[in-house]
Amino acid sequence: MPKYIFVTGGVVSSLGKGITAASIGVLLKSRGLRIVHQKFDPYLNVDPGTMNPYQHGEVYVTDDGAETDLDLGHYERFTGVTTNKNCNYTAGRIYDAIIKKERRGDYLGGTVQVVPHVTTEICNSIRSVASNEVDVVICEIGGTVGDIESLPFLEALRQFRLQEGRNNVLFIHVTLIPYLKMAGEIKTKPTQHSVGKLREIGIMPDMLICRTEKHIDKDARKKISLFCNVDEEAVIEAFDAPHSIYEVPLDFAAQDIDQVIIDILGLRAGRRNLKAWRDYVDRVINAEKTVNIAIVGKYSELLDAYKSIHESLNHAGAFHSAKVKILSVSAEEIERNGADKILKDADGILVPGGFGGRGVEGKILAVKYARENKVPYFGICYGMHMAVIEFARNVLKLECADTTENNGETKYPVIHLMEEQKRIMNLGGTMRLGAFPCTLKKGTVARKAYGKDQISERHRHRYEYNNDYREQFEKAGLVVCGESPDGMLVEMVEIENHPWFVGVQFHPEFKSRPVDPHPLFRDFVGASLKQTGKK
Ligand code: GLN
């Protein structure tokens, strides 16, 4: 049976627990251990699919169609291990399962309580990712120790360790060691309090990962070890990675974190091999060229809203030994001031996924600018819809062509609701979600990028390309380069006679990896690099 690592967080949120958990996964995997990641989110939404990016950041989609927390993206990118719907549970999902059982009569006669029913459901959910194919489950608990919402989860972990045995469960607590400029020293007290909070619940951390801006010297390490009851070698220092988040595993490796974990859990492991990883980080650090990519979206100020796209661009940049400078452009700003000035420095333009009317006309103007000025364009999901609408309006001259998502009355519904969506009333979990196969057309830019005829990509949408206009579009040069194997759904379009103009109905950003960049991002950034010479 597998061993379990639980990662909790203390003092403040946003300490990078996800990247910490992902990095530990990289190191254990490099030692030949088979790992799987899981995340618990203590909020009451059943999944993050209905939350807006201000609340939640990006919604990451798995192959099996779950809408999940963006940390699952980190897990997949770091470890290359594909996640699934059991890899992310919210408190809402746990309660939903319990309430459904209660209504069915499964608890007949009993009072349904947080302890033991909710905690048992949590323990069962942890075991849902365990199998004899897995050596280590790495499970991150969202939120911060001390939050009301986290309590049932932490209580469940305490019980879980009792059930699985002490040697099979390891607790890692990610904490902050602030530096007080006025005092000229780092402070360990918040960490002591946070560990104290964990101990109140009955959890004794085995390892502390200390986010800090200053080195933790020997004395401070001793003090943390003594006050928090953690071995000195298990007090790990975590700096902000200067160039890239992919440096974190290397930083941890330098502190032998994997060996400490392996020793505590009594795991049998091979030697560490991080060569490909080091090469990637070297390429990032030594990149000499720079390419400017504009992301034209609704959430220009929110870093997390397009997390996987940012990462995919970075992977592609490293492939070309180039640094990708992301220009976050507000689509509404383009509506106000036009595209020319705002996009003049862009070597490539990307319109990401999105919903609803705000900023749509600005996105369409960005497409027009890219098409007319022959600047590489990459439209993802809503970005493909925008490309189709722009082409319809300005090339086919179908005045006011639109998506029925924003204009149900349009004379030219070039993007419309998918047939299967017409009967759906609930918003949660009801889009076309997850991986679907796609057949690529010979001789296209898309086919060349992938180097094969059949691909599989992840989707999250309700609206699609309207086949009634297909002939007109294709005649005028907006070519269908990828479609569902039955030919019913258009999944990819591209423009002939343009350096690089591709729109995709799916989300390729979910499948890019640092050492294996996604072919479309790779070629989009490649084409954009050529553009840098033209300015
Ligand atoms: N709003 C569009 C749809 O539902 C696009 C969704 C997306 O970009 N993920 O089809």
Residues whose N, C-alpha, C, O or C-beta is under 5 A from the ligand:
A	BS01	LIG	G353 G354 F355 G356 I380 C381 Y382 R460 H461 R462 Y463
